[in-house]
């Protein structure tokens, strides 16, 4: 074992594979992925060279927001399986040397959770204060108004009127996802007992922590600044992210986690400074193991609303800056970081940052992106299907194929504002085809059999339509092909383990930052250096050895194009120098 790794936490050098249960593998033919399907695929997952699986919410839920609306933390959503199935999965992972982490969703619950049902039953109920309730305001004409102008992340007011008790409750996401009141110590203890320790005692190895910086809101709940004078609601991230008691709550949560040597990775939106991130991930702070920063995956998002943007509205310099912001967390600190380009909330990375115009460009850019991700420091996360280069759904698909509430709400808003103008609705569909969360949720493409091998051929139609390209992009085909995207990911995962000192723990430095076509950087540790050169363009670029790299001994460790002098479209090279 390399000196850099000795004594390090197990999760630093881990490669983590994210699974979206509904879309991974349907074992019983009901059209919905399930836990037995995951169990049947563990040997495949192990073959990738990963160390940990992360399971998106599998708890009992009405599925308004695909399980991120939890009705019972101690039960499993029926179509996915049972608690006993989860126990089998945990055991099967551990027998294969895999660890397993779950999604912890505790900023909010479902409105069907027993806690909320009690809370909304009356103002005097003991659990009333377990959620955030506020009286109405009234305008000069006596019309009832919400307590403030905060916009829900899914659009519309973040407040919902409750007729029974004549007050508003806060929901930063869907109406059906009321926010938990973390100010209440009794509520926090219930979260630790029911949502965390129940599963930690069963052997899970940690949690991905959803919306981890939203538990503490501005105590006065003031109006958000006016960003759009034409809108009644305004983005309020500065008022409900990184609130005054946030770090207190996370230290308290860590007291529970530390008993089990459990890892955490927090979802940390709207936190863009190194200092701000370090408050969460510094080892001395004893809060989170690491966080997801979104600088990279949010490139090209609209400022007022993510879909209101130009397609591919980013340039390579911006991408370099985004990567640097996550890598800089490690410079001279006791913090840790993450490396990812896809998850359940993003479009596919090849469609967004590479090219899916032709099969050749798709394969090549998928490999180039694998090179980038595998050579950056931090804990690496691979999303299901990323390892075979899955891409976004075709533009020809209509809104009827999109299931995500974020997508359907946006289309409905575009329809209302435009009066169903066909040209403007077409623009809305362009944005959805590029940025919608739905693309990551299409069924996993296992084979060229019916339904992409996701469901048995004679079964019910899958809950989402498989991408039309599954006969050309699937696991079965790529497992037989040494030049496939899948084979390349396995190669890169192996390389990452072999050169962990440099690739996982090395110091990152950009070379030729102004270059808008080629991304060149070094990774350095213990007087060793790896050089990474990535052509992000569709045209040939001149390859020149950087002046700052003095070595005469160049060893090519990885490449996605054979034997060319200049860099071909979407070519990448990794050198030990």
VOGU-3710 file (C-alpha; in Angstrom, 3 decimals, decimal comma):
1> xxxxxxxxxx> 0,000/0,000/0,000  1,343/3,409/-0,941  2,577/5,691/1,878  -0,029/8,317/1,019  -2,828/5,906/1,774  -1,620/4,371/5,021  -3,718/5,655/7,888  -6,212/7,405/5,608  -9,944/6,960/6,027  -11,342/4,087/3,937
11> xxxxxxxxxx> -13,643/6,354/1,976  -10,916/8,588/0,559  -9,562/6,027/-1,886  -12,964/4,527/-2,651  -14,764/4,515/-5,990  -18,515/4,780/-5,383  -21,203/3,563/-7,792  -24,587/5,279/-7,556  -27,769/3,265/-8,124  -31,209/4,687/-8,862
21> xxxxxxxxxx> -33,422/1,778/-7,758  -36,427/2,421/-10,026  -34,243/2,363/-13,137  -31,472/-0,147/-12,429  -32,815/-3,708/-12,769  -36,369/-5,051/-12,671  -36,303/-8,629/-11,365  -40,027/-9,423/-11,187  -41,396/-7,929/-14,399  -43,565/-5,164/-12,950
31> xxxxxxxxxx> -41,647/-2,530/-14,942  -39,957/-1,007/-11,870  -36,398/-1,687/-10,717  -36,046/-3,376/-7,351  -33,650/-4,513/-4,635  -33,515/-8,188/-5,781  -32,509/-6,792/-9,201  -29,615/-4,928/-7,568  -28,570/-8,082/-5,680  -28,518/-10,039/-8,956
41> xxxxxxxxxx> -26,183/-7,413/-10,465  -23,603/-7,195/-7,674  -21,045/-9,317/-9,526  -21,268/-6,895/-12,463  -20,838/-3,932/-10,115  -17,829/-5,590/-8,473  -16,284/-6,203/-11,917  -16,119/-2,436/-12,490  -13,488/-2,085/-9,782  -15,691/-0,026/-7,462
51> xxxxxxxxxx> -15,663/-0,231/-3,669  -18,997/1,191/-2,503  -22,565/1,393/-3,790  -24,800/4,353/-3,025  -28,487/3,600/-3,123  -30,906/6,427/-3,837  -33,986/6,485/-1,560  -35,633/3,090/-1,278  -37,872/4,083/1,689  -41,647/3,869/1,684
61> xxxxxxxxxx> -42,896/6,881/-0,251  -45,789/8,197/-2,376  -43,077/8,842/-5,018  -44,122/12,414/-5,774  -40,397/13,197/-6,025  -39,110/9,680/-6,714  -38,595/8,700/-3,096  -37,176/11,997/-1,879  -40,535/12,364/-0,153  -40,179/9,783/2,636
71> xxxxxxxxxx> -43,332/8,478/4,337  -41,528/5,991/6,614  -37,764/5,784/7,155  -38,000/2,280/8,584  -39,953/0,706/5,720  -39,132/0,035/2,063  -41,203/1,158/-0,937  -43,301/-1,889/-1,839  -42,342/-2,247/-5,546  -38,644/-2,123/-4,548
81> xxxxxxxxxx> -38,909/-4,895/-1,966  -38,827/-5,283/1,813  -36,626/-4,520/4,791  -35,560/-8,178/4,604  -34,443/-7,590/0,982  -32,364/-4,651/2,188  -30,761/-6,802/4,867  -29,915/-9,368/2,173  -28,419/-6,641/-0,026  -26,280/-5,241/2,811
91> xxxxxxxxxx> -24,989/-8,738/3,602  -24,371/-9,601/-0,079  -22,379/-6,374/-0,542  -20,213/-7,011/2,492  -19,527/-10,610/1,419  -18,129/-9,226/-1,865  -15,995/-6,614/-0,155  -18,398/-3,836/-1,146  -19,648/-1,211/1,270  -23,093/0,368/0,963
101> xxxxxxxxxx> -24,394/3,845/1,750  -27,991/5,087/1,692  -29,581/8,407/0,812  -30,502/10,348/3,957  -33,406/12,725/3,266  -34,145/14,687/6,431  -34,624/18,328/5,445  -38,213/17,337/4,690  -40,524/14,357/4,749  -43,566/13,364/2,746
111> xxxxxxxxxx> -46,843/14,950/3,786  -47,922/11,314/4,284  -45,364/10,764/7,058  -46,983/10,088/10,432  -45,083/13,025/11,936  -46,622/15,496/9,508  -50,093/14,004/9,740  -49,964/14,653/13,471  -48,406/18,093/13,004  -51,172/19,318/10,693
121> xxxxxxxxxx> -54,008/17,762/12,723  -54,212/20,736/15,118  -52,221/23,679/16,473  -52,045/22,006/19,854  -50,713/18,642/18,686  -47,360/17,757/20,380  -45,760/17,427/16,924  -47,018/20,788/15,645  -43,556/22,255/16,124  -41,879/19,389/14,240
131> xxxxxxxxxx> -42,538/21,318/11,013  -42,378/24,997/10,066  -45,752/26,719/10,389  -46,413/30,453/9,978  -49,543/32,637/10,016  -50,755/34,362/6,871  -50,016/37,959/5,950  -52,645/40,215/4,404  -52,322/42,945/1,803  -54,043/46,366/1,905
141> xxxxxxxxxx> -57,179/44,839/0,380  -57,349/42,071/2,957  -56,180/39,331/0,582  -54,332/36,470/2,236  -50,632/36,239/1,360  -47,855/33,733/2,226  -45,489/34,609/5,101  -42,790/35,702/2,601  -41,901/35,668/-1,098  -39,661/32,594/-1,108
151> xxxxxxxxxx> -39,788/30,490/-4,245  -39,901/26,714/-4,058  -37,010/25,007/-5,883  -39,611/23,375/-8,131  -41,325/26,708/-8,834  -44,206/28,613/-7,210  -44,444/29,670/-3,569  -42,500/27,759/-0,922  -45,578/28,052/1,341  -48,783/26,029/1,293
161> xxxxxxxxxx> -52,009/27,023/3,026  -53,573/24,470/5,357  -57,329/24,898/5,700  -57,650/22,769/8,817  -55,345/24,802/11,028  -55,448/28,091/9,093  -51,680/28,473/8,730  -49,019/28,035/6,064  -46,306/25,364/6,144  -42,919/25,661/4,457
171> xxxxxxxxxx> -41,926/23,325/1,614  -38,685/24,212/-0,165  -39,465/21,485/-2,704  -42,879/20,008/-3,630  -46,073/20,903/-1,791  -46,009/17,264/-0,641  -42,551/17,704/0,958  -42,995/19,807/4,131  -39,755/21,007/5,735  -38,815/19,525/9,113
181> xxxxxxxxxx> -38,181/22,001/11,932  -34,608/21,288/12,984  -34,854/23,912/15,723  -36,806/21,328/17,733  -34,377/19,050/19,659  -36,998/16,294/19,950  -37,414/16,264/16,166  -33,668/15,997/15,617  -33,441/13,047/17,994  -36,243/11,284/16,114
191> xxxxxxxxxx> -34,312/11,820/12,864  -31,157/10,312/14,366  -33,036/7,330/15,807  -35,417/6,467/12,972  -33,650/7,626/9,827  -30,021/6,953/10,764  -29,410/4,476/13,563  -32,112/2,090/12,373  -30,026/1,463/9,228  -26,577/1,882/10,768
201> xxxxxxxxxx> -27,405/-0,957/13,155  -28,259/-3,077/10,098  -24,767/-2,526/8,739  -24,920/0,349/6,260  -21,599/2,155/5,967  -22,780/5,735/5,726  -25,066/8,188/3,967  -25,290/10,574/1,086  -27,002/13,459/2,895  -29,639/15,242/0,822
211> xxxxxxxxxx> -29,791/19,077/0,822  -27,354/19,098/3,703  -27,112/22,879/4,152  -30,831/23,678/4,309  -31,746/22,511/7,812  -31,124/25,924/9,366  -33,100/28,811/7,845  -32,874/32,533/8,511  -34,622/32,798/11,890  -36,751/35,811/10,863
221> xxxxxxxxxx> -37,892/34,366/7,505  -37,544/37,741/5,702  -38,489/38,400/2,082  -35,855/37,448/-0,482  -34,293/40,203/-2,618  -36,249/40,976/-5,804  -34,461/39,250/-8,704  -37,425/39,230/-11,076  -39,897/42,131/-10,569  -42,493/40,298/-12,700
231> xxxxxxxxxx> -42,619/37,313/-10,339  -44,475/37,088/-7,026  -41,861/34,631/-5,758  -38,082/35,034/-5,641  -35,081/32,698/-5,256  -34,189/32,634/-1,554  -31,089/30,414/-1,392  -29,192/32,962/0,701  -31,939/32,744/3,340  -32,424/28,986/3,588
241> xxxxxxxxxx> -28,921/27,671/2,849  -26,019/27,735/5,339  -28,142/29,128/8,166  -26,820/30,130/11,621  -27,239/26,722/13,348  -26,246/24,535/10,416  -22,843/23,470/11,717  -24,178/22,839/15,207  -26,710/20,386/13,765  -24,105/18,561/11,678
251> xxxxxxxxxx> -21,711/18,168/14,630  -24,603/16,666/16,574  -25,363/14,334/13,660  -21,687/13,337/13,510  -21,821/12,225/17,147  -24,178/9,481/15,943  -22,184/8,624/12,802  -18,824/8,405/14,565  -20,031/5,462/16,658  -20,184/3,425/13,435
261> xxxxxxxxxx> -17,131/4,783/11,503  -19,719/5,838/8,915  -18,910/8,129/5,991  -21,058/11,023/4,810  -21,185/12,928/1,570  -23,381/16,004/1,722  -25,279/17,607/-1,136  -24,047/21,225/-0,812  -25,701/23,628/-3,259  -25,126/27,395/-3,334
271> xxxxxxxxxx> -21,809/27,281/-1,498  -19,082/28,496/-3,812  -16,087/29,539/-1,709  -13,311/27,327/-0,407  -13,828/28,788/3,069  -17,562/28,067/2,964  -17,038/24,454/1,879  -14,267/23,842/4,415  -16,631/24,683/7,257  -18,433/21,446/6,332
281> xxxxxxxxxx> -15,553/19,109/5,392  -12,586/20,115/7,534  -11,652/17,096/9,671  -11,246/19,408/12,663  -14,888/20,533/12,338  -16,172/16,936/12,805  -19,187/17,361/10,539  -19,130/15,718/7,085  -16,593/13,467/5,376  -17,008/15,298/2,070
291> xxxxxxxxxx> -19,575/17,180/-0,010  -20,784/17,460/-3,582  -20,074/20,867/-5,064  -22,068/21,692/-8,145  -19,824/24,164/-9,957  -19,155/21,686/-12,764  -22,532/20,018/-13,257  -24,373/23,345/-13,117  -22,358/24,882/-15,952  -24,720/26,452/-18,422
301> xxxxxxxxxx> -27,713/26,558/-16,070  -29,887/29,671/-16,259  -29,480/32,172/-13,413  -33,189/32,675/-12,633  -34,232/29,143/-13,519  -31,937/26,411/-14,772  -33,883/25,705/-17,973  -33,892/29,377/-19,052  -30,536/29,268/-20,790  -28,685/28,798/-24,057
311> xxxxxxxxxx> -27,887/25,185/-24,839  -24,291/24,297/-23,956  -24,067/27,777/-22,463  -20,548/27,312/-21,092  -16,987/27,486/-22,337  -13,896/25,466/-21,466  -12,355/28,183/-19,287  -15,479/28,078/-17,128  -15,202/24,298/-16,903  -11,561/24,580/-15,816
321> xxxxxxxxxx> -12,509/27,095/-13,121  -15,277/24,784/-11,902  -12,892/21,831/-11,631  -10,279/23,971/-9,897  -12,797/25,083/-7,254  -13,316/21,475/-6,109  -9,629/20,558/-6,298  -8,536/23,627/-4,313  -10,363/22,301/-1,241  -7,387/19,958/-0,766
331> xxxxxxxxxx> -4,585/22,524/-0,966  -2,993/22,874/2,450  -6,175/21,877/4,331  -7,540/18,949/6,329  -10,616/18,787/4,095  -11,669/16,295/1,433  -13,528/16,540/-1,882  -15,501/14,538/-4,444  -15,201/13,866/-8,174  -18,344/13,360/-10,265
341> xxxxxxxxxx> -19,958/14,407/-13,540  -23,296/12,630/-13,317  -25,975/11,813/-10,795  -29,746/11,363/-10,615  -30,310/15,132/-10,885  -28,289/15,783/-14,068  -28,398/15,142/-17,784  -25,825/12,669/-19,105  -22,254/13,987/-19,172  -21,516/12,845/-22,750
351> xxxxxxxxxx> -24,496/14,856/-24,038  -23,588/17,884/-21,940  -19,778/18,018/-22,010  -18,808/15,690/-24,855  -20,665/14,864/-28,053  -23,408/12,403/-28,962  -23,607/13,589/-32,611  -22,054/10,397/-34,018  -21,235/6,972/-32,531  -17,497/7,656/-32,936
361> xxxxxxxxxx> -17,624/11,008/-31,120  -19,886/9,558/-28,424  -17,457/6,735/-27,631  -14,412/8,948/-27,807  -15,824/11,765/-25,665  -17,169/9,275/-23,094  -13,638/7,907/-22,718  -12,136/11,391/-22,539  -14,528/12,359/-19,744  -13,670/9,095/-17,959
371> xxxxxxxxxx> -10,013/10,146/-18,140  -10,759/13,506/-16,610  -12,913/12,156/-13,824  -10,486/9,340/-12,976  -7,483/11,651/-12,707  -8,925/14,265/-10,323  -8,316/14,109/-6,565  -10,999/13,135/-4,096  -13,508/10,318/-3,752  -14,852/9,314/-7,170
381> xxxxxxxxxx> -18,548/8,740/-7,910  -19,790/6,931/-11,016  -23,498/6,999/-11,858  -25,240/3,919/-13,267  -24,930/3,839/-17,056  -22,097/6,370/-17,100  -19,678/3,443/-17,405  -21,231/2,482/-20,785  -21,592/6,047/-22,059  -25,366/6,383/-21,851
391> xxxxxxxxxx> -26,658/9,644/-23,334  -29,718/11,890/-23,128  -33,026/10,861/-24,678  -33,575/11,965/-28,295  -34,996/15,396/-29,040  -37,919/13,782/-30,880  -39,406/12,570/-27,611  -42,422/14,574/-26,472  -43,154/15,955/-23,004  -45,300/12,862/-22,359
401> xxxxxxxxxx> -42,091/10,810/-21,943  -40,780/13,107/-19,194  -41,824/12,001/-15,700  -39,868/14,248/-13,351  -41,876/16,884/-11,503  -39,165/19,477/-12,200  -39,547/18,907/-15,957  -43,334/18,782/-16,071  -43,658/21,873/-13,853  -41,332/23,807/-16,164
411> xxxxxxxxxx> -43,172/22,749/-19,300  -46,499/23,657/-17,697  -45,081/27,095/-16,776  -43,744/27,613/-20,323  -47,124/26,596/-21,730  -48,992/29,059/-19,493  -46,642/32,015/-20,040  -46,491/31,547/-23,829  -50,162/30,771/-24,359  -49,061/27,453/-25,882
421> xxxxxxxxxx> -46,971/29,173/-28,533  -45,441/26,260/-30,548  -42,109/28,031/-31,111  -41,647/28,792/-27,404  -42,717/25,302/-26,370  -40,151/23,925/-28,804  -37,463/26,020/-27,081  -38,664/24,668/-23,716  -38,297/21,116/-25,047  -34,775/21,947/-26,296
431> xxxxxxxxxx> -33,822/22,894/-22,740  -35,453/19,819/-21,245  -33,686/17,577/-23,748  -30,387/19,064/-22,581  -30,778/19,549/-18,832  -33,740/17,537/-17,499  -33,214/15,112/-14,637  -35,237/12,530/-16,585  -32,242/11,547/-18,749  -30,394/10,030/-15,827
441> xxxxxxxxxx> -33,507/8,086/-14,866  -34,080/6,164/-18,087  -33,729/2,400/-17,538  -30,236/0,960/-17,360  -29,258/-0,516/-20,738  -28,198/-4,093/-20,038  -28,611/-5,709/-23,461  -30,279/-5,438/-26,869  -33,207/-7,541/-25,643  -36,663/-5,990/-25,314
451> xxxxxxxxxx> -36,774/-3,103/-22,823  -32,957/-2,940/-22,937  -32,792/-6,027/-20,708  -33,989/-3,859/-17,815  -37,203/-5,874/-17,461  -37,919/-9,411/-18,622  -39,184/-9,405/-22,230  -42,652/-10,688/-21,324  -43,106/-8,204/-18,471  -44,975/-4,989/-17,969
461> xxxxxxxxxx> -43,801/-1,915/-19,835  -41,006/-0,167/-17,866  -42,046/2,873/-15,838  -39,903/5,004/-18,146  -39,217/4,381/-21,802  -35,700/3,027/-22,449  -33,535/5,191/-24,694  -34,030/4,216/-28,352  -30,286/3,593/-28,737  -30,116/0,603/-26,371
471> xxxxxxxxxx> -29,355/-1,895/-29,200  -26,070/-0,009/-29,789  -25,298/1,032/-26,193  -25,584/-1,755/-23,625  -23,561/-3,727/-21,082  -23,748/-7,084/-22,889  -22,284/-5,676/-26,101  -19,560/-3,728/-24,328  -18,451/-6,562/-22,050  -17,319/-8,442/-25,170
481> xxxxxxxxxx> -15,449/-5,463/-26,640  -12,013/-4,520/-25,298  -12,297/-1,120/-27,016  -15,673/-0,231/-25,443  -16,453/2,607/-23,053  -17,081/-0,006/-20,343  -13,655/-1,598/-20,841  -12,060/1,841/-20,746  -13,758/2,726/-17,447  -12,487/-0,532/-15,938
491> xxxxxxxxxx> -8,990/0,361/-17,157  -9,208/3,839/-15,646  -10,536/2,526/-12,325  -7,573/0,143/-12,175  -5,160/2,951/-13,049  -6,685/5,134/-10,329  -5,971/2,417/-7,748  -2,450/1,787/-9,043  -1,493/5,463/-8,998  -3,620/6,530/-6,026
501> xxxxxxxxxx> -0,827/8,706/-4,615  -1,090/10,901/-7,690  -4,635/10,468/-8,944  -6,575/10,351/-5,657  -4,272/12,368/-3,394  -2,117/14,426/-5,802  -2,038/18,210/-6,049  -3,870/19,604/-9,065  -2,413/22,390/-11,225  -3,874/23,785/-14,466
511> xxxxxxxxxx> -1,533/24,446/-17,400  -2,544/26,827/-20,224  -5,696/28,081/-18,498  -6,759/30,482/-21,335  -6,922/27,656/-23,918  -10,567/27,267/-24,958  -10,106/23,889/-26,671  -7,658/21,842/-24,617  -7,654/21,174/-20,863  -4,143/20,395/-19,605
521> xxxxxxxxxx> -3,236/19,799/-15,975  -0,746/18,038/-13,745  -1,138/15,891/-10,641  1,878/15,897/-8,343  2,830/13,974/-5,201  6,156/12,746/-3,729  8,167/14,285/-6,598  6,159/12,325/-9,146  3,937/13,940/-11,760  1,113/12,842/-14,030
531> xxxxxxxxxx> 0,180/15,035/-17,000  -3,373/14,966/-18,389  -4,215/16,457/-21,809  -7,879/16,573/-22,924  -9,184/17,957/-26,216  -12,715/19,208/-25,535  -13,310/20,237/-29,148  -14,578/18,534/-32,299  -11,486/19,636/-34,244  -7,853/18,519/-34,269
541> xxxxxxxxxx> -5,621/20,462/-31,861  -1,856/20,754/-31,830  -0,144/18,724/-29,105  2,814/20,437/-27,464  4,734/19,325/-24,404  4,279/22,022/-21,742  7,421/24,023/-20,892  6,676/23,572/-17,192  7,083/19,790/-17,461  10,862/19,267/-17,523
551> xxxxxxxxxx> 10,964/15,465/-17,634  12,478/13,668/-20,619  10,892/10,346/-19,707  7,281/10,252/-20,823  5,229/7,128/-20,204  1,755/6,995/-21,785  -0,623/5,507/-19,189  -3,932/5,960/-21,011  -5,273/7,244/-24,317  -8,505/6,958/-26,270
561> xxxxxxxxxx> -6,926/7,388/-29,741  -4,021/5,373/-31,139  -0,807/6,740/-32,535  -1,495/10,309/-33,656  0,844/13,263/-33,252  -1,818/15,919/-32,858  -4,864/15,631/-30,612  -7,884/14,344/-32,492  -11,445/15,426/-31,669  -12,179/14,608/-27,985
571> xxxxxxx> -8,855/12,834/-27,586  -7,329/12,462/-24,142  -3,878/11,349/-22,978  -2,523/10,582/-19,523  1,271/10,545/-19,058  3,570/9,689/-16,189  6,352/12,253/-16,554
//
